[in-house]
Structures are given as structure tokens and as C-alpha cells.
Amino acid sequence: MKLAEHYGDKPVAELPMLFQRILSNCTLDWFRRQKTRNALFSNLSDFEQTSEDGDFNLLETFAGAEGSEKIESAEDSSRRRQIFEEIEAQIKELPARQREAFLMRYWEEMDVAETAAAMGCSEGSVKTHCSRAVQALGKALKAKGIQP
């Protein structure tokens, strides 16, 4: 959608490169949004503990013990980046309609009706394309040793 909206006037030869950049940026944005949502909207009842005066203080809950901050190692960071790159490569390998349906549904967070309208097909076709894309991605990633 972003490619059509913002780069419709570009030469056809530039479109694949622009699509890959948009896909990469959208993927990173999605993961950033998920991280922010998880941090901001975590279930406060998971943290409930009362102090002596009966008040709940979220800041005290997150303070933790001295030196107990979790720091991601360079190895973990590198491995995570490699997994993201492998997922992106496998998405590129999907047939065009499956890739289109998958990205609209799961990366752009569009519902089935919106995706069907954008793709110019039925809702059933969108569901079929998404299902096949998920199955193909799961099989390809498992073959690479990447487990959910």
C-alpha cells in the first residue's frame, strides 16, 4: 500500500528496491510497536504486591535488585538479527499473492475484508493465501532450524 501511495510515479525498475526497503522498515516498526505495547500495557495484576502500608507502587516493582538489569549479549543480538534476516528472505521467496496477503494481514495488521478489497479478491482467497503462506514459512524456517 505504501509503495502504491508514495512511489507510484517512480520508474518500474526502482519498485522492487523500494518495496524491499518499505518491507524492511515496516517489519522493524512492527517489532518496535510490539515491544512498546508489551512494555506499556503489561497486565498490572502480574506485578501486584503490596507494601507495608497496603499501597501498590509499580516503580518499586520494576526497580528490582541492584545489578539485576537484563542486558542482551552481543551473541543474542546477532542471532536475533540473523533470524529476522532469514524470515525476511523466506518472505521474499513466497509467491506474489501469498506474500501480498501475508504482509497485509500480519505486518500491516489489516483485517480480512480490508485485505480482500485491496487485493481485489474474495475474503476466502485471502484466507487461503495467508494459510498457505504461513505453512510455507513455517516449513522453510523449521528446515533452517528456526523454531517458534
Contacts in CASP RR format, 6 or more apart in sequence:
PFRMAT RR
TARGET T0000
AUTHOR 0000-0000-0000
METHOD contacts of the structure
MODEL  1
MKLAEHYGDKPVAELPMLFQRILSNCTLDWFRRQKTRNALFSNLSDFEQT
SEDGDFNLLETFAGAEGSEKIESAEDSSRRRQIFEEIEAQIKELPARQRE
AFLMRYWEEMDVAETAAAMGCSEGSVKTHCSRAVQALGKALKAKGIQP
1 104 0 8 1.000
1 108 0 8 1.000
1 118 0 8 1.000
2 22 0 8 1.000
2 26 0 8 1.000
3 15 0 8 1.000
3 18 0 8 1.000
3 19 0 8 1.000
3 22 0 8 1.000
7 14 0 8 1.000
7 15 0 8 1.000
7 18 0 8 1.000
10 18 0 8 1.000
20 92 0 8 1.000
23 88 0 8 1.000
23 91 0 8 1.000
23 103 0 8 1.000
23 107 0 8 1.000
24 88 0 8 1.000
26 103 0 8 1.000
26 107 0 8 1.000
26 108 0 8 1.000
27 84 0 8 1.000
27 88 0 8 1.000
27 107 0 8 1.000
30 107 0 8 1.000
31 84 0 8 1.000
44 58 0 8 1.000
47 56 0 8 1.000
47 58 0 8 1.000
47 61 0 8 1.000
47 62 0 8 1.000
48 56 0 8 1.000
49 56 0 8 1.000
49 61 0 8 1.000
50 56 0 8 1.000
51 57 0 8 1.000
51 60 0 8 1.000
83 146 0 8 1.000
86 141 0 8 1.000
86 144 0 8 1.000
86 146 0 8 1.000
87 137 0 8 1.000
87 141 0 8 1.000
87 146 0 8 1.000
90 136 0 8 1.000
90 137 0 8 1.000
90 140 0 8 1.000
90 141 0 8 1.000
90 144 0 8 1.000
91 99 0 8 1.000
91 102 0 8 1.000
91 103 0 8 1.000
91 137 0 8 1.000
92 99 0 8 1.000
93 140 0 8 1.000
94 102 0 8 1.000
94 133 0 8 1.000
94 136 0 8 1.000
94 137 0 8 1.000
97 119 0 8 1.000
97 129 0 8 1.000
98 129 0 8 1.000
98 130 0 8 1.000
98 132 0 8 1.000
98 133 0 8 1.000
98 136 0 8 1.000
99 133 0 8 1.000
100 119 0 8 1.000
100 129 0 8 1.000
101 115 0 8 1.000
101 119 0 8 1.000
101 125 0 8 1.000
101 126 0 8 1.000
101 129 0 8 1.000
101 130 0 8 1.000
101 133 0 8 1.000
102 129 0 8 1.000
102 130 0 8 1.000
102 133 0 8 1.000
102 134 0 8 1.000
102 137 0 8 1.000
104 110 0 8 1.000
104 114 0 8 1.000
104 115 0 8 1.000
104 118 0 8 1.000
104 119 0 8 1.000
105 111 0 8 1.000
105 112 0 8 1.000
105 115 0 8 1.000
105 126 0 8 1.000
105 130 0 8 1.000
106 130 0 8 1.000
110 118 0 8 1.000
112 123 0 8 1.000
112 124 0 8 1.000
112 126 0 8 1.000
112 127 0 8 1.000
113 123 0 8 1.000
115 126 0 8 1.000
116 122 0 8 1.000
116 123 0 8 1.000
116 124 0 8 1.000
116 125 0 8 1.000
116 126 0 8 1.000
119 125 0 8 1.000
119 126 0 8 1.000
141 147 0 8 1.000
END
